[in-house]
Amino acid sequence: MPGWLIALFAVASGMTVANLYYAQPLLSSLSEVFHTSTATTGALITLTQVGYVIGMLFLVPLGDRLEKRNLITALLTVTTLALVAAGLATSFPMLLVASLISGATSVVAQVLVPFAASLAPDHARGRIVGRVMSGLLTGILLSRTLSSLVSDLAGWRTVFLGSAVLMALLGIALRIALPTHAPTTTIPYHHVLRSTARLVRTHPALLRRGLYQAAMFGAFSAFWTTVSFVLTGPGFHYSPVGVGLFALVGAAGAAVAPFAGHWADRGLVRPATGIAIAVAAVAFALAGFGGRSVVLLALAAVLVDMAVQATLILGQHTVYQLDPAARARLNSAFIAMFFVGGAAGSELGSVLYHSWGWTGVTVLGTALPLLALLYWTTERRPEADAGAGTAKA
């Protein structure tokens, strides 16, 4: 794979997945605009992630069934229209529906990642996927800063309308630059969906990695959905721009992605996974003391992001070894599982913050990685070996 193509995959993945997170630093403002409570406004993030799960289950498996470039073009067209609707929303329910649709079709990123894995040589697959994922994860983290800055300068509607323009341009660029890639299966669509569910039963390592990541992403989502309320609250009085600038700190965590890919290529999936999960638990313990210290909050943000990104790369490396002909479906099941965790984390985080404040969120964020760590201790050696490339679980 030429370097420019890897870079295009990374940038495209980051731009599309960013659509899921533009609203996070705007929750306080949107709550005032639409006169909704913090818990109700937090449902915007939850529903967007639910849309992503729907897309993972019903759209991403088509990456094995259809020519990928055509699928990507169609998805980006719908994403563009949904973002226009979000930018023109006149009520909160309209914004919710538009966000649900844009979330579902923003799964383009998860079509691109297995696409890159298929094009990569075996000996460098972990590193190349790590580079693409570093772009995706940077997009997640920088989306909050970009959203805050644009909203402050031109209003929240411009955030969504501007993203619609970017998606249209990205669709054209990918249509021109991506190579054609023939389908890897010709079975009917309903059989594709059945086979996706069957993969979860066939490969215990897929279920295990999905559950690890569900716990990790649940903690991640709880943190980033509620930290904007903390930073704009009485302890800090940050503006939306300040919240966005704070999110830049977390972007440093994206630097771990290429290293995680290197560890995966060296067969260190299992020990690196355990360390990353433990780091996430420690990060939330620090965050619990950060209600009045932006330094501790920033340190917790970096550690949480590094831990979640490391386990994601390690998990994808494991999953992609299980069946090279079904990478889109494997990725679909894997990402769907952990985004269910993310949606639950966003909703629980919002509810706990409304009832118990930041302490409730940090207790949740500590508990989820600890549960994953307990589960990790039961992992058998053959499952660990699957991450090193044996394709067994």
C-alpha positions as CSV (number, residue, x, y, z in Angstrom):
1,M,0.0,0.0,0.0
2,P,1.4,3.4,-0.9
3,G,1.8,5.9,1.9
4,W,-0.7,8.4,0.4
5,L,-3.4,5.7,0.3
6,I,-2.9,4.8,4.0
7,A,-3.1,8.5,4.8
8,L,-6.3,8.8,2.8
9,F,-7.8,5.9,4.7
10,A,-6.8,7.5,8.0
11,V,-8.2,11.0,7.2
12,A,-11.4,9.6,5.7
13,S,-12.0,7.4,8.8
14,G,-11.4,10.3,11.1
15,M,-13.7,12.6,9.2
16,T,-16.6,10.2,9.1
17,V,-16.4,9.0,12.7
18,A,-16.2,12.6,13.9
19,N,-19.9,13.0,13.1
20,L,-20.7,10.9,16.2
21,Y,-19.0,13.4,18.5
22,Y,-19.6,16.9,17.3
23,A,-22.5,17.3,19.7
24,Q,-20.6,16.4,22.8
25,P,-19.1,19.8,23.7
26,L,-22.4,21.5,22.6
27,L,-24.7,19.6,25.0
28,S,-24.9,22.5,27.5
29,S,-25.7,25.0,24.6
30,L,-28.2,22.6,23.0
31,S,-29.9,22.1,26.4
32,E,-30.5,25.8,26.6
33,V,-31.6,26.2,22.9
34,F,-34.2,23.3,23.1
35,H,-35.0,23.7,26.8
36,T,-34.2,20.2,27.7
37,S,-32.6,18.7,30.9
38,T,-29.0,17.4,31.0
39,A,-30.2,13.8,31.0
40,T,-32.5,14.4,28.0
41,T,-29.8,16.2,26.0
42,G,-27.3,13.5,26.7
43,A,-29.7,11.1,24.9
44,L,-28.5,12.9,21.7
45,I,-25.1,11.2,22.0
46,T,-26.7,7.9,23.0
47,L,-29.1,7.8,20.0
48,T,-26.2,8.7,17.6
49,Q,-24.3,5.7,18.9
50,V,-27.4,3.5,18.7
51,G,-27.6,4.6,15.0
52,Y,-23.9,3.5,14.7
53,V,-24.7,0.1,16.1
54,I,-27.6,-0.3,13.6
55,G,-25.3,0.6,10.8
56,M,-22.7,-1.8,12.1
57,L,-25.2,-4.7,12.2
58,F,-27.0,-4.0,8.9
59,L,-24.7,-1.9,6.7
60,V,-21.1,-2.9,7.4
61,P,-21.6,-6.6,6.6
62,L,-22.4,-5.4,3.0
63,G,-18.7,-4.7,2.7
64,D,-18.2,-8.4,2.1
65,R,-21.2,-8.6,-0.2
66,L,-20.9,-5.4,-2.4
67,E,-18.2,-3.6,-4.2
68,K,-16.7,-1.4,-1.4
69,R,-16.2,1.8,-3.4
70,N,-19.9,1.9,-4.4
71,L,-21.1,1.1,-0.9
72,I,-18.9,4.0,0.5
73,T,-20.3,6.4,-2.0
74,A,-23.9,5.6,-1.2
75,L,-23.3,5.8,2.6
76,L,-21.6,9.2,2.4
77,T,-24.5,10.5,0.2
78,V,-27.0,9.7,2.9
79,T,-24.7,11.0,5.7
80,T,-24.5,14.3,3.9
81,L,-28.3,14.6,3.7
82,A,-28.8,13.7,7.3
83,L,-26.3,16.3,8.5
84,V,-28.1,18.9,6.5
85,A,-31.3,18.0,8.2
86,A,-29.5,18.2,11.6
87,G,-28.2,21.6,10.8
88,L,-31.7,22.8,9.9
89,A,-33.4,21.1,12.8
90,T,-36.2,23.2,14.3
91,S,-36.9,20.9,17.3
92,F,-35.0,18.5,19.5
93,P,-36.8,15.4,18.1
94,M,-35.9,16.4,14.6
95,L,-32.2,16.7,15.7
96,L,-32.4,13.3,17.3
97,V,-33.8,11.6,14.2
98,A,-31.2,13.2,11.9
99,S,-28.4,12.2,14.3
100,L,-29.7,8.6,14.4
101,I,-29.5,8.5,10.6
102,S,-26.1,10.2,10.3
103,G,-24.8,7.9,13.0
104,A,-26.0,4.8,11.1
105,T,-24.4,5.8,7.8
106,S,-21.1,7.2,9.4
107,V,-20.1,3.5,9.6
108,V,-18.1,4.3,6.5
109,A,-15.1,4.3,8.8
110,Q,-15.7,0.7,9.7
111,V,-15.9,-0.2,6.0
112,L,-12.6,1.5,5.4
113,V,-10.7,-0.2,8.2
114,P,-11.2,-3.8,7.0
115,F,-10.7,-2.5,3.5
116,A,-7.2,-1.3,4.5
117,A,-6.6,-4.6,6.3
118,S,-7.4,-6.5,3.1
119,L,-5.0,-4.5,1.0
120,A,-2.2,-4.7,3.6
121,P,0.5,-7.4,3.4
122,D,0.3,-10.0,6.2
123,H,3.6,-9.0,7.9
124,A,2.5,-5.3,8.2
125,R,-1.2,-5.6,8.7
126,G,-1.1,-4.6,12.4
127,R,1.0,-1.5,11.8
128,I,-1.1,-0.3,8.8
129,V,-4.4,-0.9,10.6
130,G,-2.8,1.0,13.6
131,R,-2.0,4.0,11.4
132,V,-5.5,4.0,9.9
133,M,-7.0,3.7,13.4
134,S,-4.8,6.6,14.6
135,G,-6.6,8.8,12.1
136,L,-10.0,7.5,13.1
137,L,-9.2,8.0,16.8
138,T,-7.7,11.5,16.2
139,G,-11.0,12.3,14.4
140,I,-13.0,11.3,17.5
141,L,-10.9,13.5,19.7
142,L,-10.4,16.5,17.5
143,S,-14.1,16.6,16.6
144,R,-14.9,18.1,20.0
145,T,-12.4,20.9,19.6
146,L,-13.5,21.7,16.0
147,S,-17.1,21.6,17.0
148,S,-16.5,24.0,19.9
149,L,-14.6,26.5,17.8
150,V,-17.0,26.5,14.9
151,S,-20.0,26.8,17.2
152,D,-18.4,29.8,19.0
153,L,-17.7,31.5,15.7
154,A,-20.8,30.7,13.6
155,G,-23.3,28.8,15.8
156,W,-24.1,25.2,16.4
157,R,-26.0,24.8,13.1
158,T,-22.8,25.5,11.2
159,V,-21.1,22.5,12.8
160,F,-23.6,20.1,11.2
161,L,-23.9,22.0,7.9
162,G,-20.1,22.3,7.6
163,S,-19.7,18.6,8.2
164,A,-22.3,17.9,5.5
165,V,-20.0,19.8,3.0
166,L,-17.0,17.8,4.2
167,M,-18.8,14.5,3.7
168,A,-19.8,15.5,0.1
169,L,-16.2,16.4,-0.7
170,L,-14.9,13.2,0.9
171,G,-17.4,11.1,-1.1
172,I,-16.0,12.6,-4.3
173,A,-12.4,12.1,-3.2
174,L,-12.8,8.5,-2.2
175,R,-14.8,7.7,-5.4
176,I,-11.8,8.9,-7.4
177,A,-8.9,7.5,-5.3
178,L,-10.0,4.2,-4.0
179,P,-9.2,1.0,-5.9
180,T,-12.1,-1.2,-6.9
181,H,-12.4,-4.2,-4.5
182,A,-14.5,-7.2,-5.5
183,P,-17.0,-8.7,-3.0
184,T,-15.6,-11.7,-1.0
185,T,-18.9,-13.5,-0.9
186,T,-22.0,-13.8,-3.2
187,I,-24.4,-15.1,-0.6
188,P,-27.8,-13.2,-0.3
189,Y,-28.0,-10.3,2.1
190,H,-30.1,-12.1,4.7
191,H,-27.5,-14.9,4.7
192,V,-24.8,-12.3,5.2
193,L,-26.6,-11.1,8.4
194,R,-27.1,-14.7,9.6
195,S,-23.5,-15.5,9.0
196,T,-22.4,-12.4,11.0
197,A,-24.4,-13.7,14.0
198,R,-22.9,-17.1,13.4
199,L,-19.4,-15.7,13.5
200,V,-20.0,-14.6,17.2
201,R,-20.8,-18.2,18.1
202,T,-18.0,-19.7,16.0
203,H,-15.2,-17.5,17.4
204,P,-15.2,-17.1,21.2
205,A,-12.3,-14.6,20.8
206,L,-14.6,-12.3,18.8
207,L,-17.2,-12.3,21.7
208,R,-14.4,-11.8,24.3
209,R,-12.8,-8.9,22.5
210,G,-16.2,-7.3,21.9
211,L,-17.0,-7.5,25.6
212,Y,-13.6,-6.1,26.6
213,Q,-14.2,-3.1,24.3
214,A,-17.8,-2.6,25.3
215,A,-16.7,-2.1,28.9
216,M,-13.8,0.2,27.8
217,F,-15.9,2.2,25.4
218,G,-18.7,2.5,27.9
219,A,-16.3,4.2,30.4
220,F,-14.9,6.4,27.6
221,S,-18.3,7.5,26.5
222,A,-19.4,8.2,30.1
223,F,-16.4,10.4,30.6
224,W,-16.6,12.5,27.4
225,T,-20.5,12.8,27.5
226,T,-20.4,14.3,31.0
227,V,-17.1,16.1,31.3
228,S,-18.5,19.1,29.3
229,F,-21.1,19.6,32.1
230,V,-18.3,19.5,34.7
231,L,-16.1,22.0,32.8
232,T,-19.0,24.4,32.1
233,G,-20.3,24.1,35.7
234,P,-19.6,26.1,38.8
235,G,-16.1,24.5,39.4
236,F,-14.6,25.8,36.1
237,H,-17.0,28.0,34.2
238,Y,-15.5,27.0,30.8
239,S,-17.0,28.2,27.6
240,P,-17.8,25.7,24.8
241,V,-14.5,26.7,23.3
242,G,-12.7,25.9,26.5
243,V,-14.3,22.5,26.5
244,G,-13.1,22.0,23.0
245,L,-9.6,23.0,23.9
246,F,-9.7,20.6,26.8
247,A,-10.5,17.8,24.3
248,L,-7.2,18.6,22.5
249,V,-5.5,17.1,25.6
250,G,-7.2,13.8,25.0
251,A,-6.0,13.8,21.4
252,A,-2.5,13.0,22.6
253,G,-3.9,9.5,23.4
254,A,-4.1,8.8,19.7
255,A,-0.4,8.5,19.5
256,V,-0.6,5.0,21.1
257,A,-2.4,3.5,18.1
258,P,0.7,2.7,16.0
259,F,2.5,1.3,19.0
260,A,-0.5,-0.9,19.8
261,G,-0.3,-2.2,16.2
262,H,3.4,-3.0,16.6
263,W,2.7,-4.8,19.9
264,A,0.0,-6.9,18.1
265,D,2.4,-7.8,15.3
266,R,4.9,-9.0,17.9
267,G,2.3,-11.3,19.6
268,L,1.8,-9.2,22.7
269,V,-1.9,-8.9,22.5
270,R,-2.9,-10.5,25.8
271,P,-0.4,-8.7,28.2
272,A,-0.9,-5.4,26.5
273,T,-4.7,-5.7,26.8
274,G,-4.5,-6.4,30.5
275,I,-2.2,-3.4,31.1
276,A,-4.4,-1.1,29.0
277,I,-7.6,-2.1,30.9
278,A,-5.8,-1.5,34.3
279,V,-4.7,1.9,33.1
280,A,-8.3,2.9,32.3
281,A,-9.4,1.9,35.9
282,V,-6.5,4.0,37.3
283,A,-7.5,6.9,35.1
284,F,-11.0,7.1,36.5
285,A,-9.7,6.9,40.0
286,L,-7.7,10.0,39.2
287,A,-10.7,11.6,37.6
288,G,-12.6,11.1,40.8
289,F,-10.3,13.6,42.4
290,G,-10.4,16.0,39.4
291,G,-13.7,17.7,40.1
292,R,-11.8,20.9,41.0
293,S,-8.5,20.2,39.3
294,V,-8.2,20.5,35.5
295,V,-4.8,19.0,35.6
296,L,-6.1,15.7,37.1
297,L,-9.0,15.8,34.6
298,A,-6.6,16.3,31.7
299,L,-4.3,13.5,32.9
300,A,-7.3,11.2,33.3
301,A,-8.5,12.1,29.8
302,V,-5.1,11.2,28.2
303,L,-4.9,7.9,30.1
304,V,-8.5,6.9,29.3
305,D,-8.0,7.7,25.6
306,M,-4.7,5.8,25.4
307,A,-6.2,2.7,27.1
308,V,-9.3,2.6,25.0
309,Q,-7.4,3.1,21.7
310,A,-4.8,0.4,22.6
311,T,-7.5,-2.2,23.4
312,L,-9.3,-1.3,20.2
313,I,-6.3,-1.8,18.0
314,L,-5.3,-5.1,19.8
315,G,-8.9,-6.3,19.5
316,Q,-9.2,-5.6,15.8
317,H,-5.9,-7.3,15.1
318,T,-7.2,-10.4,16.9
319,V,-10.6,-10.3,15.1
320,Y,-9.1,-9.8,11.6
321,Q,-7.1,-13.1,12.0
322,L,-10.2,-15.2,12.5
323,D,-11.5,-15.3,8.9
324,P,-9.8,-13.2,6.2
325,A,-12.8,-13.7,3.9
326,A,-15.3,-12.3,6.4
327,R,-13.4,-9.3,7.8
328,A,-16.2,-6.8,7.2
329,R,-18.7,-9.1,9.0
330,L,-16.2,-9.7,11.9
331,N,-15.6,-6.0,12.2
332,S,-19.4,-5.4,12.1
333,A,-20.0,-7.7,15.0
334,F,-17.0,-6.4,17.0
335,I,-17.8,-2.7,16.6
336,A,-21.5,-3.3,17.2
337,M,-20.8,-5.0,20.5
338,F,-18.6,-2.3,21.9
339,F,-20.8,0.6,20.6
340,V,-23.7,-0.9,22.6
341,G,-21.4,-0.5,25.5
342,G,-20.6,3.1,24.4
343,A,-24.3,3.9,24.1
344,A,-25.0,2.5,27.5
345,G,-22.1,4.4,29.0
346,S,-23.3,7.7,27.5
347,E,-26.8,7.1,28.9
348,L,-25.8,5.9,32.3
349,G,-23.2,8.6,32.6
350,S,-25.8,11.3,31.9
351,V,-28.3,9.8,34.4
352,L,-25.6,9.3,37.1
353,Y,-24.3,12.8,36.6
354,H,-27.8,14.2,36.9
355,S,-28.4,12.2,40.1
356,W,-25.0,11.9,41.8
357,G,-22.7,14.4,40.0
358,W,-19.2,13.7,38.8
359,T,-18.6,11.2,41.6
360,G,-21.3,8.9,40.2
361,V,-19.7,9.0,36.7
362,T,-16.2,8.2,38.0
363,V,-17.5,5.2,40.0
364,L,-19.1,3.9,36.9
365,G,-15.9,4.6,34.8
366,T,-13.8,2.7,37.4
367,A,-16.1,-0.2,37.7
368,L,-16.4,-1.0,34.0
369,P,-12.7,-1.6,33.3
370,L,-12.3,-3.5,36.6
371,L,-15.1,-5.9,35.4
372,A,-13.2,-6.2,32.1
373,L,-10.0,-6.9,33.9
374,L,-11.6,-9.7,36.0
375,Y,-12.9,-11.2,32.7
376,W,-9.4,-10.9,31.2
377,T,-8.0,-13.1,34.0
378,T,-10.1,-15.9,32.7
379,E,-8.7,-15.7,29.2
380,R,-7.2,-19.0,28.0
381,R,-3.9,-19.2,26.2
382,P,-5.4,-20.3,22.9
383,E,-7.5,-17.1,22.8
384,A,-4.4,-15.1,23.4
385,D,-2.6,-16.9,20.6
386,A,-5.4,-15.9,18.2
387,G,-4.2,-12.3,18.6
388,A,-0.7,-13.4,17.5
389,G,-2.1,-14.8,14.3
390,T,-3.1,-18.4,14.8
391,A,-6.7,-17.6,13.9
392,K,-7.9,-19.9,16.7
393,A,-9.9,-19.0,19.8
